[in-house]
Amino acid sequence: MKKTTTLQSDYSKSSFFNDGKQIFCNSPHLSMEFTQFGAFIMKYNNRQQPVTIFLHEFIMKIVEEKGERHINLENICVKKTLHQKTQQLGLRLSKNGQFIEFFGEIMELWKIIKKFVIQTDFQLKYKLGQKLGEGYSSSVFKAFKIINGQKVAVKIIDKSLVQRNNASERQYLINEIAVLRQINHNNLLKLHEIFECDDNIYIVSELLEGGNLKNSLFKFRFSEQETIILMETLFQSLNYLHERNIFHQDIKFDNILLKDQQDLTSACIINFGKSEIISQKLFSSKNLNCSDQTTVTQYFRKKDILALGIVIYSIFSKKQYQETQMLDELLMKNYENMGDLEFLELKPSLLQFFQIFFTQKGRIQMDSIKCSDILNLDVFNLTNTRRTSKIQGVPHQINNDFRRTSRFAPRNSQKDHQLITNFQRNLKLPTIQDSLDYKINQNSSYSPQTEKCISSRIYDEQASSLRPRYSLLKKCLSPNI
């Protein structure tokens, strides 16, 4: 008996992200600047017609003969499809049971919209690896893209634990996705794409292989200068969020990861579930006036800055604090346990930085301070250098000229001489069978007279062994090694 196949029902109607609205939305604000992406064939309600597509972030504008329409691409279900007659590749957008299809050169369009839409074919695109961590309703895995082996991080959310009656967990998920779609910064987690199936939601993002910041601080001894670079990196990323009216509200050690565990400039802030996104629409809906808006914004900004200050203070004091309790006390202006600032032996510019956060003198300033104000402090105006990676070989500050070219040239300092000596000991050269009565002292200086003596000894050997030995020693004595 021949098996019959049926088309899969439209997933958009049962999607976790379905808000019950229609596929087309109202016209956005007239001041939006759209980017043209070219001509496509649109198929809608069994009718085909040529259209031109424009994009502004997640808003798609479709220009046709009769006028124009708009689609909000956020959380709309998407899958790739083929035209029945021309076999041309296209995209099918569906929402709340309605769908529309576009055929044409879709690859550039797809690169722009894929982080705003919801896909359903995760198992065909990614292969899961080791588990990296877990929370109440989610787990994080290392994964690989099947087509090219690219390493990513995948956060898998159990839909049964994030039901619509659990308002807080659902709101955390919506907040995190909304923030990740808006940000694009080297020190903030980057979103790739989102998938959904019957049981789970998959958030595919950048893989931060350096691990937790706290672990690296205990594993490696970073200098004060390197820690200041970390401070500047984190305040720059926080300033990026605040400029877009996004406030993290949950900054702590656990939410700061590294791309490279030895590079503090690779620190990234993650976990935006508790973030607050301030918009004019929010305030108009709550009937708040301008002064109320300023007060709320200042409070959120102050909370983020204080939380990051606590993290940095913990690094310098080498103490672990109850971050939430300490933040609450600072916000209530009754924290009185910062008398050990004077015992940290900090430079004046660093001491000035912490006085703003943790002393009575800086409390008034904290009420209106911004990340841009902090970045202008003297502590960040110093010339800082990054840590040299171990895999780069000889440190760049070592002078590779192992011998003085002139007796009038200054000698290396004792520290540089020790570094050069250690480097020479690590050189592995083949043993030369010396039949003469005297041997070269390993600790003798590489002066021109020494090189001449060695050369005269080599010329006494047979011609067959002349070239390899002489070239090897010449390379060792060369200033360009």
Secondary structure by P-SEA (a helix, b strand, c coil): cbbbbbcccccccccccccccccccccccccbbbbbcbbbbbbcccbbbbbbbbbcccbbbbbccccccccccccbbbbbbbcccccccbbbbbccccccccccccaaaaaccccccccccccccccccccccccccbbbbbbbccccbbbbbbbbbccccccccaaaaaaaaaaaaaaaacccccccccccbbbbcccbbbbbbbbbccccaaaaaaaccccaaaaaaaaaaaaaaaaaaaaaccccccccccccccccccccccbbbcccccbbbbcaaaaaaacccaaaaaaaaaaaaaaaaaaaaaaaaaaaaccccaaaaaaaaaaacccccccccccccccaaaaaaaaaccccccccccccccaaaaaacccccccccccccccccccccccccccccccccccccaaaaaaaaaaaaacccccccccccccccccccccaaaaaaaaaaaaaccccccaaaaaaaaaaacccc
